[in-house]
């Protein structure tokens, strides 16, 4: 996936009409979800608005693209266990921290993606050095599951603290020192995930030299 282009400050406006048709105002043409999916892969920023109300519905359209892509055979990126854990965070006291955690985690992975591609294409001839393709898929799933396990102890600890607080205490905790400490612990978890990625890359380099 490409990095966002410099013109991202002025994203393309897409309008969605009542008949579900999508209109690209930059090209003055109707587009499909597949077109928008390719725009994402090309690093073209866009925003989708409801043509009638003007509401920004970019999030729901991007989610729809993910659903469409997941429905295509052999393109599943989201392990079932990850989806279950993600759903479990909705309505949780720490729900507001999850988006940032996932965003930073994916940014960290994205920073290493070109290095992954280079080694896979030029060094290993397009194949992972750890065995068959299905083995690589299992390792990928295990990696993300382990990332969520790193989050679990942090969630359990803070959930227990919050459960015993009064409403006033919770408000103070969110804006006071305890809130800052919670964010510090979250950053520690993110740093741990980065170390896992670094170790994975180091292992890959070692395998490629054999």
N, C-alpha and C positions, 0 to 999 in steps of 0.2 A: 504494500500500500504506500502511495506517495505521501510526502509531507505536504501540508497545506501550502498553496501558492501565496505569493506576496500580496495579491489582490484580494486576499481573504477579508480585508477591512471593508470591502464593498461586495458582500456576497450576492450571488444571483438570486433574484426573486422568482419563486415558483408559486403560482396560484392554483388552488384546488377548488374546483367547481362542484356544485351539487350532484352532478352526474359522475363524480369521482375522477373526472378528467383533470390532468395536471398540465398547466400551461407555463412554459418557460418564457418569461418576459424578455430575456436577453436575446433569444433567438427567434422570438415571435412564433413559436411552434409548440404543439402539444407533445408531451413526453410521457414515458411510462416509468414504472418503478425500476425497471432494468436500466433505463437511461440515468436515473438518479443514482443508482448503485454504482454505475460506471463513473459518474461525476465524483462520487466519494473516493473511489479508488484512484482517480486522477488528481485528487487533492483540490478539487474545485468546491469552494464553499458555497452553500446555498441556504436559503430560508424558505419555508413553505408557509403560506398564509391561506386561510379560508377566504375565498373570493367574496363571500357575502358578508361575513362578520369582521374580517380583517384580523382574526385571531391567529397567533403564531402556532402552527401545528407541526413544526419541524420535528419535535421529539416523537410524536405519534407516527409520522411518516417514516422516520428512520427505523423505528421499532418494527413497522410493517415490512420494511426492506429486510430486516434481520429474519423475521418470520418466514418471508418468501425464500430467502437463501437457505435457511435451515431445512426447509421443506424439499430442497433439491437433493437428490441422491448423492451421497458421498461428500457432502459439504458441511457436515455438522461440526461446529466449532465449540458449542456450549455443552459440556457434560451434564447429564441429568442431575448428578449430585450437586453440581454448581448451581443449576437452576433452582433446585429445591432450597438450597441455602439462601440464595438471593431472594426468593419469594418470602422466606422466613423473616427477612429483615424489614419487610413492609409493616409499618405500624409499631416497630420496635423503638425503644427510647433512643437508640443510637443510629436510627435510620439516616439522619442528616449527615453522618460521617461516612457512610458507605460510598456515595458517589465519588467523593474526593479520593477515597482509598482506591477504588477501582480505576479512576482516572490516572492517578499517579502510577499505579501498577502497569497499566497499558502503555503509558508514556515511556516507562522504563523498558518494557519489552520492545516497543517500537524503535527505541534508540539502538537496539542491538540487531534489528531485523536485517539490515543490509549486510552485516557481518555474517549472519546466519546464511543468507542467500549466497554470498560469495563463497563460503566454505562448502556449501552443499553443491553448488554448480561447478566450481573450478577445482576443488580438491577431491570431493567424493563423487563427482559425476552425477550429481542430483540425488544421491541417496544418503541417508543418515548412516553414520558409521557404527550404529548400535544394533544393526540387524535388519530385519525386514521392515517394510513400511508400516505394517500393523503394530510392530514393536514400538516404532517411533510414535504412533498414534497413542498407544498406551502410556508412553512416557510423558507425552504432552498433557494427557488427561490427569495423570498423577501430579504433574507440576502444578496445575491449577487447583486441584483438590488440596494439595499441600499448602498452597497460598491461602486458601480459605480456612484451613486448620490453624494457621498462624493467627488469623483474626479471632477465632473462637474463644481462646482464653481471655483476650482483651474484652470481648463482648460480655462474657459471663461475669467477669470481675466487676465491671462497671454497672451491669444490670443489677447485680446484687446490692450495690451501693445505692443506686437510684430507687430501688424498690422500698428501702427503709426510710426514705426521705419524705418530708412533708412537701407540699407543693411549693412553698416559699423556699425551702432548702434547695429544691431542684432548680429553681430559677437562679438562685445564688450560685449554685454549682456550675450552671451553664455559662455564666458570665464571669466567674471568679477564678481563683487559683486552681480549684479542682478541674475546671473545664480546660485550663491551660495544660494541666498535668495529663489529662486524658488525651489531648492532642499530641503531647510529647510522646506518650506511649504508642499512639497510632503511628507517629513518624518512625519510631523504633521498629515497629512491625514492617513498615514499608522498606526501611533500610535492610531489614533481614531478607525481604523478598529480593532486593537488588543483589545482595550477597549470593543468594541462590542462583540468580541469573549469571553472575560473574563466575561462580564455581562451575556451572553448566558449560559456559563458554570455554573455560580453562580445560575441562575434560574433553570437550570437542577438539580443541587444538592439539591436545596430547594424542588423541586417537588418530588425527589426521597425519601426524608425523610418523606413525608406526608403518 
